[in-house]
């Protein structure tokens, strides 16, 4: 079986680290994205290298389009494809609704929602041309039920849920209707 090339954002710690580990241990080629935790990303790479796994690490702030483009270009140039994108990167902030500043709101939306939009948009271009690929978006139950003192976080996760559902319908439509694809120029 051909190894899949899998990009995991926010993979240096927490849930992303465990996702990257599991996927690498299954024999996939994993690119573990990190933003600030280089030491943890290097530890993950060393651990998986010792286990005989294939892993690369790549520093990029996924809330910035140009850094995302550089990361995707790196993966495509090095491996020729991206089979799976796991949008995991995100941040949280516990704060009363009345205390959330515009800066707080924008920071959460940029890191949690825009990053998913940006990474997905850049990767889907390749997946559409290859007629193959999978995007996995990590969200939160708070996107459905909300969380006290986490309104902005909850809204960002609800946005991910809505984007995932809408994009799934759109990509299925593209798959079955080449005319739609031609007129949309993805």
N, C-alpha and C positions, 0 to 999 in steps of 0.2 A: 504494500500500500504506500502511495506517495505521501510524504510528510506534508502537512499543511503549514503554511506560513501564517502565523497569528500575531497580530499586534495588540498588546494589552496596555491601555493607558492607566496611569496611576498605579504602576505595578511594583513600586519599591517597598510598599508596606501594606499592612491590613489585608482587606479582601483581594485587592489587585495582586498582591504578592502571592497569595494562596492560589488564585486563578492561574497566574503565570507558572507557578511550580507544578500544579496538577497537569496543565497542558504540556509543559516541557517533559515531565516524567512519562507522559503518554507517547512521547516520541515526536512531537511537533517541533518545528522551528519557531521559537518565541522571541519576539522583540518586546522587551520590557521597557516601557516609557516611564520616565520619572521627570520631576520638575526640580525640586530642591534637595531631595534626599539621595545624593550621589553615593554616599557611604553605604546606605542600605541597598541601593541598586547593585553596587559592586559586590557586596556580601551575597546577594541573591545569585548573581552571575557566577561567583566563585563556587558557591554551594552546588549549583546545578552543573557547572563544568566538571566538578569532582564526581558527580553522579553520572557523567557521560552524556549529559543532555546538550542540546543545541540551543543556545540563548545569546542574544545580543541585548545590550542596553542602549537607550537613546534618550538624551536629555532634550526636552522640549516643553515649553509652557503651552498646553493644548488650548488655552484660552486666547492664543494669539495665532491668527491665520498663517502668517509667514513661517512661524516655527512648525506649525502642523504640516504645511507644504514641504518644508525641508525634511521632516521626519518621513512623510509618505514617499517622497522622492528617494530617500536613502533606502527604504525597504524595497521599492520597485527596482532600483538600480542593482541592489545587491542580490535580491532573490527572484526578480522578474515577475512577482505577483504578491498579492495579499489575499489570502483565502478567507480570513476571519479578522474582524475588528471587534475588540471588546472595549466598549466605552465605559470605563470604570472610574476615571479620575473625577474627583469632586471634593468639595469642602463643606463644612458645617459651621453653624454659629448658633448658639443658644442665646436668645435675647427676647425680651418682651417686645411685642408688636409696636407699642408706642415709642420704644427706644431705637427701632431700626432706622438708620440713616439712609439717605440716598446712596452713599458710598457702600454701606453694608449690602443693600439690595442689589446694586449693580455688580458688586464683587461676587456674590453668590450666583447671580444669573450668568455672569461671564464664565465663571469656573465650572458651574454645574450644567447649564443648559446650552449656552453658546458653544462650549467646547464639544459637546456631543454633535450639535449641528455642524460645526466646522470639520471635525474629524470625519464624520459620516459623509458629508458632501464631497470631501476630497477623495475618500476611499471608494465611494460608490461609482465615481467616474470610471475607475479601473474595473470594478466588478461588472458594471453594465457592459463594457466593451468585451470582457471575457465571458459574459453570460454565466457567471458563477460567483458565489461569495455569500458571506453571512455576516450580519452585523448584530452584535449582542449589546444591548444597553442595560447597564446596571442602574436600577432605580431604588426606590424605597417604599415601604408600606405607607410612609407619610405622604407620598404622592396621591394616595387614594383616600386616606382617612385624616390626614393633617396631623400636625404635632404642635402642642402648646409650646410657646416660646421658640418656635421654629417655623414661623409662617413663611418667610422667604425661602427657606430650605424646602419646605413642603411644596410651595408653588413651583420651584425649579424642578422637582422630581415629578410633579404632575405634568409639567411641560414635556419632560422626557417621555413619559407614558403616552401622551397624546401624539407626539412626534413619531414614536415607534409605530403606533397603530396606523397613522396616516401614511407614513412612508411605506409600510408593508403593503398597503393597498396600491399605492402608486407604483411600486416596483413590480408587483404582480401584473399591473396593467401594462407596464412597459414590456414585460416578458411576453405577453400574449398579443400585443398590438405594436408591431414595429413602426406603423405610421405615427403613433403617438410619440415614440422615441425620436423619430426623424424631425418632427415639428418642434420638439422641446429642446433639442440639442444639449443633452446632459453631458 
